[in-house]
Amino acid sequence: MTDWQHGFYRRSLAERQSIIERTFDLNVQQRNLIDKKSDEIGNQMVENYFTSYSLPEGLALNLVVNQKKYSVPMVTEEPSVIAAASNGSKIVAKNGGFLAPAQPHLMIGQVVINQVEDYSAVKSWFTSNQAHLLEIANAAHPSMKKRGGGARNLRLRSLKDNYLSVDISIDTVDSMGANVVNTMCEAIGKELSNVGMHVITAILSNLATDSLQSVSCNIATSDLATDKKSGRETAQSIAELSHLAQIDPYRAATHNKGIMNGIDALMIATGNDWRAVESGAHAFAAMSGSYRGLSQWSIDKDILHGEMTIPLPVGTVGGSIGIVPLVGVGKQITKIDNAKELSAVVASIGLAQNLAALKALATTGIQSGHMKLQYRSLAIEVGAQTNEVDDLITRLQALTRVDKQSVRQELLKLRKDK
């Protein structure tokens, strides 16, 4: 450890910035940037803070869920995500929107014990003491029960090598509730240790199978027609791509990534733990023993039917939700007041994203729309001014090959022609 690192976290924000500027030889522009982007909220949120890294936030439009219209804030650096979400939502809205019924919102905590030689005896003990253990859990976080939530039940799962998982289902109401779950698990873990059990760990699980959200939609195949392909042909290609994601994990990984493009962007915008949702979704996709696509699309007569079930441990209070000002702006825009409604919207935006991606693959190919947005990023990267970007994109679309060098050359030509 070098001298500047010692006690770095104890330094003031200004001192940390000054140390970084000197140690890493930042230029004037870089120094001004980290100072401009820093704020006291960020300084309170993470250790060794020196500045805030921002991502673009935009609105996905046209989303209809359970007959209610939504404008949805999304935070992402990928150019095509918000456009695709809006496009997929528009197609579904024309056909009545998404159906995403309210479903249970329970988090799962684990207390894992080992050296379990007599599973039947241990199971009998837990059956007799379940009510007592739930009381201990709720006493560890009494405010949750006052809000109508709390620990609901216990179940046992026998694992390999004499391990046993005690799974606690906890209603965290409108919070994601990681800290609540961990506190309750630790309280139960302490009690089990006191009676002689060997506790390995006590912590939440991000595989939130007690917080599953289902969503579905029906689309007239005629609404999927393009200039070069009939709606029926497009629907058949979408269904075939969906089937491929069920039998090939290589396709499934990309299929699910497209779904999570929308879900992660909305999770970030609403201050939720997108990493927890992401890990749970992928674990859920592999629970059959083979990694599969999270969504499925099929044709019935002239209707394309889409459906998906996904674990969504989301919240509308707690954590960074009440701290980050832009999360409050997003909440004002969506008018979502509770976790169950947010879960329905999140699942719907994921399925909308999936539809748009599959439709693009089934028709023009994924690069057609994506590259137009990539051209915008390239134009900005090589120094195009705001009033030059659109004209430069038009020129780039006429080229057979586009790389950074060709973009620079076209920008110079554009400026010369003007």
N, C-alpha and C positions, 0 to 999 in steps of 0.2 A: 504494500500500500504506500503510495507516495504521500508527501506531507499535505498536499492540497486536499486529498480525499479524507484525511482524518477530521472527524467532526463536521463534515460538509453539511449534514442534515441540520445541524444546530445553527448554521449561518442564516442571516437574513436573506431575503430574496435578492436584494441589491448586491450583497456580498457574493452570493452564489453566481450571479450573472457576471460580476467583475472577474471572479476566479476563472470562469469558463472562457470569457473573452481573452484573458491573458494566456491561459494554459493552451488553448487551441488556436490562438492567433487569428481570431475572427476579424474580418474587415469591418469598415464603418457601416456598410449597408447591413451586414449580418448582425452587428451589435444593435443597431436601431430596430431591426426586425424583432429580435427576441425581447427587447424592451417594450415595443409597441404591442406585442401579442400577449404579454404577461398580465396577470390580474390576481387579486387577492383570493378570489374563490378557488382558482386553480392551486394557489399556494397552500390552501387549507386541505385540499383533496388528496394530494399525493406527496410522497417524500422526495426530497432532493429536487423539488420543482425549480424550473428556471424560465419556462415560457409555456404557452398553450399552442397546440398544433390544431389548426382548424381544417374542417372538411366542408365541401359545398352542401347546402341543404336546399331542397326543392320540394315541390308539391306534386304528388301523384293525384290525378283528377279522375272523375267519372266513376269512382267506386261506389257500388250499392251493395250493402250487406243487410240482410233481414229487412229489406224494403226501406232502409234508411241510407241517405246519401252522405258520403264522406269525402273531404279533401284531406289527404294524408301526407304529413311531413316525412321526408326521407333524407337521410344523411349518407352520402356515398361519394366516392371519387370516380366511380366507373361511369363513363358518359351515357351509356344506353339504358341504365337501370330504370330511371324514373319515366323515361319515354315508353319503355316496354310495359311497365306497370300500368301506366295510364291507358295504353292501347289495349292491353288485355282486359282491363276493367271496363272499358267502353264497349267492347264486344259483349261481355257478360251482362252489362247493364241494359243493353238493348233487348236482352232475353230475360229480364226480370231480376237480375242481380244474383249474388251469392246467398246461399242458405247456410248459416252457421249457428245452429242452436246452442243456447247457453248450456254449459256442461260443468261438472264439479271442478273446483279449483283447490286441489290439495297438494301440498309439497310432501316429499318423502325424506325422512331422516333415517340414518342407519347407525345402529350400535352393533358392532361385530365382535363376537367372542370366539375363542378357539379352545382347544383341548376338550371338545364336547364328545365324550365317549358314549353317553347314554342319551340319545336324542329324545326318546320317549319320556324319560324322567324330566328333562329340561322343558319339553313342551308342556307337560302337566303342570310344572311350576309356573310357567308363564300364563297358562290358562287361569290358574287360581289367583295370580297376582296382577292380571292385566289392568283391572280398575285402579289398583294402587299405583301402578307405574304411570298410568295416564294422569292421575292426580299429581304425581311428582313433576311430570312434564309441564302441566298447566300451572303449577305453583311457581315454576322457574320463570314463567313469563305471563303473569296474571292479566296484563293489559290486553293480550290477544283474546282471551276468553271473554273479557268485558266487551270487546268489539264484535262478539258473535262468532269468533273463531276458536282456535285451540286444537290440542291433540285429540284426534277422533278414535283411532284404533291402532292396534299392534298386530303384526303378522310375522311369522317366522319363515325364514328360507334356509334350508340346509344346503351348505356349500361343500365343496370338496375339501379333503384333508382335515376333517373334523372342525370346520369353521361353521358358524351359524350367524346369520344376519337377522337382527331384530329390526324390522322396518316399521317406522312410526309415520302414520298419515296425519298431516297437520293442516288445518284450515287456516291460511294466513290472510284471509279476507282479501283486501285490495293491495296488499304488498307482495312482492316476490318472496320476501320472508327468510332469506338465507340466515341472517343473524338469529332470528326467532328459532328456526329449526335447529341450528347448531347449539343454541343455549339449552333447548329442551333435550336434545340428544345427550349432551354432556351431563345433564342432571340424571337422566336414566342410567347412563354409563356409570356414574358414581355409585348409584344405588346397587347396580349389578356387581360392581367391584366389592361393595360392602358385604354382599352375601356370598362372596367367594368365587365369583365368576371372573374369568380372565379376559378383560376387555382390551381389544386391539385398537379400536378407533370409534369415535362417536362424531358423526358429521352428516350433513345433508348429501343427498344424491341428486345429480343434475339430470338423471334419467327420470323425468317427472311423469311417470305413467298414470298417476292419479290426477294429472292436469291435462288430459288429452282434449284436443279441440278438433272436431270434424267440420269440414266445409265441402259444399258441393255446388255444382251449377249445371245447367242445361243450355245448349246453344244450338240454334237451328243451323244445319250445315250450310244452308244458302248464305249465311252471314260470314262464311269463311272463304268465299270465292275471291279470286284475284284475277288480274288480266290474263294470266297464263294457265290458271288451274281452277277447276270447278270447286265449289264448296264441299261437295261429296269427296272429291279426290283429296282435298286438303285435310278433311276430317279423318279419312282413312290413313293418311300419312301420320297424323298426330297420334292416332290410336296405335299404329305400328311402332312409332318411336317410344310411346309409353310402355308397350309390351317389351320392347328391347331393354328398357331400364329395369324391368322385373327379372330379366334372365342374365344380364351382363353387368357386373359391378363396375366395369370401366365406364360404360354409358351411364349407369346409375349415379356415379359420383358427379358427373357433369350435370346430369338432370337435376340432382338435388342441390348442387351449387347454384343453379339458376333460381330455384325456389328460395334459397337462403339469401340471394341477392336482395330480394324484396324484404324478407323478414328481418335480416340484420339491419338494413337501412332504417326501417321503422323502429326497431329496438333501440338503436342509437339515438334517434330523434326523440324518443319518449323516455330516455334516461334509464332504460332497462339493461340488464346484464346480457348482452347479445352473445357472449362467449358461452354462457350457461345454456342458452336456447340452442345455439349451434351444436354444442357437444351432445346435448340430449336428443336432438333431431337425428344426428348421424348414428348414435347408439340405437335409437328406436328403429332406424332403417335396417339395422343388422340383426334385430331380435329374432328373426325367423331362422337364423343360422347362416344366411347369405345376405349380403348387402344389396338392398333393392331401392328402386325409386319410391319416394314418399307419396307421390300422386299417381293416379291411374285414370286413363281416358279410354272410353269405349263408345261405340256407335250403336244406337237403337233406332232403327228406321231412319228418319231424317234428323235425328238429334244426336249431337255429340255430348256425352255426359262426362264430367270431370269430378273427381272426389279426392279428398286427402284427409288423413288423420295424423296429427303431429302433437307431441308434448309441448305445451307452451306455459312455462312457469313465469308469468308476467305480472307486473304490478303497476298501479297508478299512484302509489304513495311509497315513501321510504327511500333509502339509499340516496343516489344523486338526483332523484326525481324532483325533490323540493329545493335543491341547491342550485342547479344549473338554470339560469334565466331563460334560455331558449327552449328548454323543456316545457316551461310554463306557457310560452308562446304557442308551441305545438299543441298543448292540451287545450288552449283556447280555440285553436283552429279546428281540431277534431271533435270537440264537445263530448269526448269520452270521459265518463265519470267513474267507471269501475273496471276491475280486472277482467271480469267475464266478457264485457263488451269489447275491451281491447283485444282479448284473445281471439274473438270472432273476426275482428278487423285484420289482425295480424295474419291469421290463417288465410283469409281471403286475398290479401295482397300477395301472399306467397303463391297461391294458385293462379292469380292473375298474371304474375311474373312468369310462371311456368307455361301458361297458355301462350303468351306472347313469344317466348323462346321457341316452343315447339312449332308454332305457326310459321315463324321465320325459317326454321330448319326445313319445314315441309314445303316451303314455297321459294322465296328468293335466296335462302341461305342466310346464315347468321351474320355474315360479314357486311351485307348490303347496307342495312341501317346502322350497324355498329361502326363501320368505318367512316361514315359521314360525321358521326360525333367524334371519332378519333381524330379526324382531320382538324376539327376545331381545337382540340388539345394541342396538336402539332403546330398549328398556326400560332397559337399563343406562345408556345415554347420557343419558337424561333424569333419572336419579337413582333409579331403582327399587332397593330393597334386595333382597338375595338371597331373602328369604322372600316378596317381593311379585312376583317376576318371572313365575312360572308362572301365577298368577292374572291378572296383567296381560296375558299372551299370550293367554289364553282370551278375555278381553274384546276384544282387538284382532282376533281371528279372526272376530268377529261384525260387525265394521265393514265398510262398503263401501269406505271410503277410509282409508288409514293413512299419516299423515305425523307429523313430530315434534310438531306442535301437538296433534294428536288423541291422541297417546300421552301427552303431559303432562296433557291433560284427563282421560283415562281413569285415569291414576295418581291424580289428585286425587280422582276419584269413588271409586276403590277404597279410598283411605285414609279418606274420609268414611264409606263404608258400614261399614268396620271399627270 
